[in-house]
Amino acid sequence: MEEKQERMFPLCNIEWNRDTGIVFWYTERSGGIERDWTGVPRMFETVGALALTWIVRNTKIIKLD
């Protein structure tokens, strides 16, 4: 993923354990990218068997070409 997309769609924080399953959480620094919004989770792409979840800003719709 190129740098512009990484800044627009940073990775979310994720944790798994047997008791709670998968837990996602977000901060203004999730994915190592500082920004002034927290965002909401969205499945962005699938790489093999791995589904990647990204944080998107929920104030606008962004179309990728």
C-alpha positions as CSV (number, residue, x, y, z in Angstrom):
1,M,0.0,0.0,0.0
2,E,1.4,3.4,-0.9
3,E,2.0,6.1,1.7
4,K,-1.0,8.2,0.7
5,Q,-3.4,5.3,1.2
6,E,-1.7,4.4,4.5
7,R,-2.4,7.9,5.8
8,M,-6.0,7.8,4.6
9,F,-6.7,4.2,5.7
10,P,-4.5,3.3,8.7
11,L,-4.6,-0.2,10.1
12,C,-6.6,-0.6,13.3
13,N,-5.4,-2.2,16.5
14,I,-6.5,-5.8,16.9
15,E,-6.2,-8.4,19.6
16,W,-7.5,-12.0,19.9
17,N,-7.8,-14.3,22.8
18,R,-9.9,-17.4,23.5
19,D,-12.2,-15.7,26.1
20,T,-13.2,-12.6,24.2
21,G,-12.4,-13.5,20.5
22,I,-11.4,-10.6,18.2
23,V,-11.3,-7.1,19.6
24,F,-10.7,-4.0,17.5
25,W,-9.9,-0.6,18.9
26,Y,-8.9,2.8,17.6
27,T,-7.1,5.9,18.7
28,E,-5.9,9.0,16.9
29,R,-2.6,7.1,16.5
30,S,-3.8,3.7,15.4
31,G,-1.7,2.2,12.6
32,G,1.2,4.5,13.6
33,I,-0.4,7.4,11.8
34,E,-1.2,10.5,13.8
35,R,-4.5,12.3,12.8
36,D,-7.3,14.3,14.4
37,W,-10.0,11.7,14.1
38,T,-10.6,8.2,15.4
39,G,-12.8,6.6,12.6
40,V,-14.7,3.4,12.2
41,P,-13.7,-0.1,11.1
42,R,-14.1,-1.3,7.5
43,M,-12.9,-4.4,5.7
44,F,-10.7,-3.0,3.0
45,E,-9.1,-5.9,1.2
46,T,-8.4,-9.6,1.6
47,V,-4.9,-11.0,1.1
48,G,-5.0,-14.7,0.7
49,A,-6.9,-16.0,3.8
50,L,-6.1,-12.8,5.8
51,A,-8.8,-10.1,5.9
52,L,-7.4,-6.7,6.6
53,T,-9.4,-4.1,8.6
54,W,-8.7,-0.5,8.1
55,I,-9.9,2.7,9.9
56,V,-11.9,5.1,7.7
57,R,-13.1,8.5,8.6
58,N,-16.9,8.4,8.9
59,T,-17.5,12.0,7.9
60,K,-17.1,11.5,4.1
61,I,-17.3,8.9,1.4
62,I,-14.0,8.3,-0.4
63,K,-14.0,6.7,-3.9
64,L,-10.8,4.9,-5.0
65,D,-10.1,4.6,-8.7
